[in-house]
Amino acid sequence: MVEQRRVPARIGVRDVVRLEEETERLRGMDYRRGGGACRDSVIVAAAWSDQLLSAKSTTAVRTRLLVALADLHNLAGWTCFDTGLEQAAARQWDRALTLAAEAGHDELVANIHYRSGRMRLHNARRREALEIFELGVAAARRARSRHATAILRANEAWAHAGLGDQGMAMIRLRQAHEEFDRTAAEDVPGWARFFDETDLSAITGVVHTELARTVDPAHTATAIPALGVAVEGYPERMARSRALSLIALTANHLLDGDFDQADAVGQRAVALASEVSSIRVADRLQPLRHLADRYRGDPHARVLAARIAAFTPAL
């Protein structure tokens, strides 16, 4: 974590680079082990690092510091959300937005709105999520970032799919793919690098999973291969993302009536979920358990439901 040393009277580029490097280290820990593994360190680092704003610096250094601090508070909000501290997450994101706006960094503003919207989406407050995602799209457009726009459009698709609006879900998903296909020349910042071909495949699978649940089970035919690509494509450092994709893939196999495969994939999901400190992953397992309970006449579904019931989050 950031060394709790005395705040210097003046700071330079090296001081900000150290802060950026620490944020990247903590972000990597969040991806790999979940928000519970680093939340307290991120919060302490953000609180202490805010004091650097009182130090003298050049205009360029201060602007870069504002962005670095906004990024760190954005991560703090994400780790709070990932561990169920939603009011704390909202406070951290408010702080991040203030800093990013002062720096004039619309691409980061877009990412903060994406993360804040995801919290609403997780809680099935889909219309609220859509309002926040649209604020993010506006910021992404101001920044002329196709990558940021792709992230937000993909998540809008997810929200529309959860509402059972197949038409808008498919429009937004197509837009996400189109924007992503045009991002090759963009220099993607650290806070957005998670969104690559693998992650786009994962969210494509999740959108079709939601449509299979709300509109037509036939969407599993698209969801299953997309999620399979994501599960195999995520590197070890993205353990939480792989766990979430495995959960969605298990749900599709249940909806397809492929119960032995659902049990096999679900076993992988639960095993990986036990390795990450994330309430979000634990929360996603509960609807899967309820879905498995609907098929208790099958022994594989019964075993899967029992396995999830016995799961204890690593928090």
C-alpha positions as CSV (number, residue, x, y, z in Angstrom):
1,M,0.0,0.0,0.0
2,V,1.0,3.7,-0.3
3,E,3.6,4.4,2.3
4,Q,2.1,6.6,5.0
5,R,4.9,9.2,5.0
6,R,4.7,12.9,5.6
7,V,3.0,14.8,2.8
8,P,5.7,16.6,0.8
9,A,5.6,20.4,0.4
10,R,6.1,20.0,-3.4
11,I,5.4,17.0,-5.7
12,G,6.6,16.1,-9.2
13,V,5.8,13.6,-11.9
14,R,7.6,10.8,-10.0
15,D,5.2,11.1,-7.1
16,V,2.2,10.8,-9.3
17,V,3.8,7.8,-11.2
18,R,4.2,6.0,-7.9
19,L,0.6,6.6,-7.1
20,E,-0.5,5.3,-10.5
21,E,1.7,2.2,-10.1
22,E,0.2,1.5,-6.7
23,T,-3.3,1.8,-8.1
24,E,-2.4,-0.7,-10.9
25,R,-1.1,-3.1,-8.3
26,L,-4.3,-2.9,-6.2
27,R,-6.5,-3.2,-9.3
28,G,-4.7,-6.4,-10.2
29,M,-5.3,-7.8,-6.8
30,D,-9.0,-6.9,-7.1
31,Y,-9.3,-8.7,-10.5
32,R,-7.4,-11.7,-9.2
33,R,-8.7,-12.1,-5.6
34,G,-11.8,-9.9,-5.3
35,G,-12.5,-6.6,-3.7
36,G,-12.3,-8.1,-0.2
37,A,-8.6,-8.8,-0.7
38,C,-7.7,-5.1,-1.2
39,R,-10.6,-2.8,-0.3
40,D,-9.2,-1.6,3.0
41,S,-5.8,-0.9,1.4
42,V,-7.4,1.0,-1.5
43,I,-9.5,3.2,0.9
44,V,-6.5,4.0,3.1
45,A,-4.4,4.8,0.0
46,A,-7.1,7.1,-1.4
47,A,-7.6,9.0,1.8
48,W,-3.9,9.6,2.4
49,S,-3.2,10.4,-1.3
50,D,-5.8,13.1,-1.3
51,Q,-3.5,15.1,0.9
52,L,-1.1,15.4,-2.0
53,L,-3.5,18.0,-3.4
54,S,-2.2,20.4,-0.8
55,A,1.4,20.2,-2.1
56,K,2.8,22.6,-4.6
57,S,3.2,21.4,-8.2
58,T,3.1,22.5,-11.8
59,T,-0.2,22.7,-13.5
60,A,0.6,19.6,-15.6
61,V,1.5,17.6,-12.5
62,R,-1.6,18.7,-10.6
63,T,-3.8,17.7,-13.5
64,R,-2.2,14.3,-13.7
65,L,-2.6,14.0,-9.9
66,L,-6.3,14.7,-10.1
67,V,-6.7,11.9,-12.7
68,A,-4.6,9.5,-10.6
69,L,-6.7,10.3,-7.5
70,A,-10.0,10.0,-9.4
71,D,-8.8,6.6,-10.7
72,L,-7.9,5.5,-7.1
73,H,-11.3,6.6,-5.7
74,N,-13.0,4.9,-8.6
75,L,-11.3,1.7,-7.7
76,A,-12.2,2.2,-4.0
77,G,-15.8,2.5,-5.0
78,W,-15.6,-0.7,-7.0
79,T,-14.0,-2.7,-4.2
80,C,-16.7,-1.4,-1.8
81,F,-19.4,-2.4,-4.2
82,D,-17.7,-5.8,-4.7
83,T,-17.9,-6.4,-0.9
84,G,-21.4,-5.1,-0.3
85,L,-20.7,-1.6,1.0
86,E,-22.8,0.2,-1.4
87,Q,-23.2,3.6,0.5
88,A,-19.4,3.7,0.8
89,A,-19.1,2.9,-2.9
90,A,-21.4,5.8,-3.8
91,R,-19.3,8.2,-1.7
92,Q,-16.1,7.0,-3.3
93,W,-17.6,7.4,-6.8
94,D,-18.9,10.9,-6.0
95,R,-15.4,11.9,-5.0
96,A,-13.9,10.3,-8.1
97,L,-16.4,12.2,-10.3
98,T,-15.4,15.5,-8.6
99,L,-11.7,14.9,-9.2
100,A,-12.2,13.7,-12.8
101,A,-14.4,16.6,-13.6
102,E,-11.8,19.1,-12.2
103,A,-9.2,17.4,-14.4
104,G,-11.5,17.6,-17.4
105,H,-11.0,13.9,-18.0
106,D,-14.3,12.8,-19.6
107,E,-13.1,9.3,-20.4
108,L,-12.6,8.6,-16.7
109,V,-16.0,10.3,-16.0
110,A,-17.5,7.8,-18.4
111,N,-15.9,4.9,-16.6
112,I,-17.0,6.1,-13.2
113,H,-20.6,6.2,-14.5
114,Y,-20.2,2.7,-15.9
115,R,-19.2,1.4,-12.5
116,S,-21.9,3.3,-10.6
117,G,-24.5,1.9,-13.1
118,R,-23.2,-1.6,-12.6
119,M,-24.1,-1.4,-8.9
120,R,-27.7,-0.5,-9.9
121,L,-27.7,-3.3,-12.5
122,H,-26.5,-5.8,-9.9
123,N,-29.4,-4.9,-7.7
124,A,-31.9,-5.2,-10.5
125,R,-32.5,-1.4,-10.6
126,R,-32.2,-1.6,-14.3
127,R,-33.9,1.7,-15.3
128,E,-31.7,3.6,-12.8
129,A,-28.7,1.8,-14.3
130,L,-29.7,2.9,-17.8
131,E,-30.0,6.5,-16.7
132,I,-26.4,6.4,-15.3
133,F,-25.1,4.5,-18.3
134,E,-26.5,7.2,-20.6
135,L,-24.6,9.9,-18.6
136,G,-21.5,7.7,-19.2
137,V,-22.2,7.6,-22.9
138,A,-22.4,11.3,-23.1
139,A,-19.0,11.6,-21.3
140,A,-17.5,9.0,-23.6
141,R,-18.6,10.9,-26.7
142,R,-17.1,14.1,-25.3
143,A,-13.9,12.2,-24.9
144,R,-14.3,10.7,-28.4
145,S,-13.5,7.3,-26.8
146,R,-15.1,4.4,-28.8
147,H,-13.7,2.0,-26.2
148,A,-15.6,3.7,-23.3
149,T,-18.7,3.9,-25.5
150,A,-18.5,0.2,-26.2
151,I,-18.3,-0.6,-22.5
152,L,-21.4,1.4,-21.8
153,R,-23.4,0.2,-24.7
154,A,-22.7,-3.4,-23.8
155,N,-24.0,-2.7,-20.2
156,E,-27.0,-1.0,-21.6
157,A,-27.7,-4.1,-23.6
158,W,-27.5,-6.1,-20.3
159,A,-30.0,-3.8,-18.6
160,H,-32.5,-3.9,-21.5
161,A,-32.2,-7.7,-21.7
162,G,-33.0,-7.9,-18.0
163,L,-36.1,-5.8,-18.6
164,G,-37.2,-8.2,-21.4
165,D,-36.7,-5.6,-24.1
166,Q,-35.1,-7.8,-26.8
167,G,-35.1,-5.2,-29.5
168,M,-33.2,-2.5,-27.5
169,A,-30.9,-5.2,-26.0
170,M,-29.8,-6.3,-29.5
171,I,-29.4,-2.8,-30.8
172,R,-27.2,-1.8,-27.9
173,L,-25.2,-5.0,-28.1
174,R,-24.6,-4.5,-31.8
175,Q,-23.5,-1.0,-31.2
176,A,-21.1,-2.2,-28.5
177,H,-19.5,-4.6,-31.0
178,E,-19.3,-2.0,-33.7
179,E,-17.7,0.6,-31.4
180,F,-15.2,-2.0,-30.0
181,D,-14.2,-3.1,-33.6
182,R,-13.1,0.5,-34.2
183,T,-10.9,0.9,-31.1
184,A,-7.7,-0.6,-32.4
185,A,-5.9,2.7,-32.5
186,E,-7.0,3.9,-29.0
187,D,-4.6,4.0,-26.1
188,V,-6.8,2.4,-23.4
189,P,-6.2,3.6,-19.8
190,G,-5.7,1.1,-17.0
191,W,-9.1,1.4,-15.6
192,A,-10.7,0.2,-18.9
193,R,-8.2,-2.4,-20.1
194,F,-10.4,-5.2,-18.6
195,F,-12.7,-4.7,-21.5
196,D,-11.2,-6.7,-24.3
197,E,-12.4,-9.4,-26.8
198,T,-12.8,-11.9,-23.9
199,D,-14.8,-9.5,-21.8
200,L,-17.0,-8.5,-24.7
201,S,-17.7,-12.2,-25.4
202,A,-18.6,-12.6,-21.7
203,I,-21.1,-9.8,-21.7
204,T,-22.5,-10.9,-25.0
205,G,-23.2,-14.2,-23.3
206,V,-24.7,-12.6,-20.3
207,V,-27.0,-10.5,-22.4
208,H,-28.3,-13.6,-24.2
209,T,-28.5,-15.4,-20.8
210,E,-30.9,-12.6,-19.6
211,L,-32.9,-12.8,-22.8
212,A,-33.1,-16.6,-22.4
213,R,-34.6,-15.9,-18.9
214,T,-36.9,-13.1,-19.8
215,V,-37.9,-13.6,-23.5
216,D,-37.0,-16.9,-25.1
217,P,-34.9,-19.9,-23.9
218,A,-33.6,-20.3,-27.4
219,H,-31.1,-17.5,-26.6
220,T,-29.0,-20.2,-24.8
221,A,-27.8,-21.3,-28.2
222,T,-25.9,-18.0,-28.5
223,A,-25.1,-17.5,-24.8
224,I,-23.4,-20.9,-24.3
225,P,-20.6,-20.5,-27.0
226,A,-20.0,-16.9,-26.1
227,L,-19.6,-17.7,-22.4
228,G,-17.4,-20.7,-23.2
229,V,-15.1,-18.4,-25.2
230,A,-14.9,-16.1,-22.2
231,V,-14.3,-18.8,-19.6
232,E,-11.4,-20.2,-21.7
233,G,-10.1,-16.7,-22.6
234,Y,-9.8,-15.1,-19.2
235,P,-6.3,-15.3,-17.9
236,E,-5.6,-16.5,-14.3
237,R,-5.4,-12.8,-13.1
238,M,-9.1,-12.4,-14.0
239,A,-10.4,-15.1,-11.7
240,R,-13.5,-13.2,-10.6
241,S,-14.6,-12.5,-14.2
242,R,-14.1,-16.2,-15.0
243,A,-16.2,-17.2,-12.0
244,L,-19.0,-14.9,-13.0
245,S,-19.0,-16.3,-16.6
246,L,-19.0,-19.9,-15.2
247,I,-22.1,-19.0,-13.2
248,A,-23.9,-17.6,-16.2
249,L,-22.8,-20.6,-18.3
250,T,-24.2,-23.0,-15.7
251,A,-27.6,-21.2,-15.8
252,N,-27.8,-21.7,-19.5
253,H,-27.1,-25.4,-19.2
254,L,-29.9,-25.6,-16.7
255,L,-32.3,-23.7,-19.0
256,D,-31.3,-26.1,-21.8
257,G,-32.1,-29.2,-19.6
258,D,-28.5,-30.3,-19.8
259,F,-28.3,-31.1,-16.1
260,D,-25.1,-33.2,-16.0
261,Q,-23.2,-30.4,-17.8
262,A,-24.8,-27.8,-15.5
263,D,-23.5,-29.7,-12.5
264,A,-20.0,-30.0,-13.9
265,V,-19.7,-26.4,-14.9
266,G,-21.4,-25.3,-11.7
267,Q,-18.9,-27.2,-9.7
268,R,-16.1,-25.2,-11.4
269,A,-18.0,-22.0,-10.6
270,V,-18.4,-22.7,-6.9
271,A,-14.8,-23.8,-6.6
272,L,-13.5,-20.6,-8.2
273,A,-16.0,-18.5,-6.3
274,S,-14.5,-19.8,-3.0
275,E,-11.1,-18.4,-4.1
276,V,-12.3,-14.8,-4.6
277,S,-13.4,-12.4,-1.9
278,S,-16.5,-11.0,-3.6
279,I,-20.0,-10.6,-2.3
280,R,-21.0,-9.9,-6.0
281,V,-20.0,-13.5,-7.0
282,A,-21.8,-14.9,-4.0
283,D,-24.9,-12.9,-4.9
284,R,-24.9,-14.2,-8.5
285,L,-24.8,-17.8,-7.1
286,Q,-28.2,-17.4,-5.4
287,P,-30.4,-17.1,-8.5
288,L,-28.5,-20.1,-9.9
289,R,-29.5,-22.1,-6.8
290,H,-33.1,-21.1,-7.2
291,L,-33.0,-22.1,-10.9
292,A,-31.4,-25.5,-10.0
293,D,-34.2,-26.0,-7.4
294,R,-36.8,-25.8,-10.2
295,Y,-35.3,-29.0,-11.6
296,R,-35.0,-31.0,-8.3
297,G,-36.4,-34.0,-10.1
298,D,-33.0,-34.4,-11.7
299,P,-30.2,-35.7,-9.4
300,H,-27.5,-33.4,-11.1
301,A,-29.7,-30.4,-10.4
302,R,-30.2,-31.4,-6.8
303,V,-26.5,-31.9,-6.3
304,L,-25.8,-28.5,-7.8
305,A,-28.4,-26.7,-5.6
306,A,-27.0,-28.4,-2.5
307,R,-23.4,-27.4,-3.5
308,I,-24.4,-23.8,-3.8
309,A,-26.4,-23.9,-0.6
310,A,-23.3,-25.1,1.2
311,F,-21.1,-22.3,-0.3
312,T,-19.7,-19.8,2.1
313,P,-18.3,-16.5,0.6
314,A,-14.5,-16.0,1.2
315,L,-15.0,-12.7,3.1
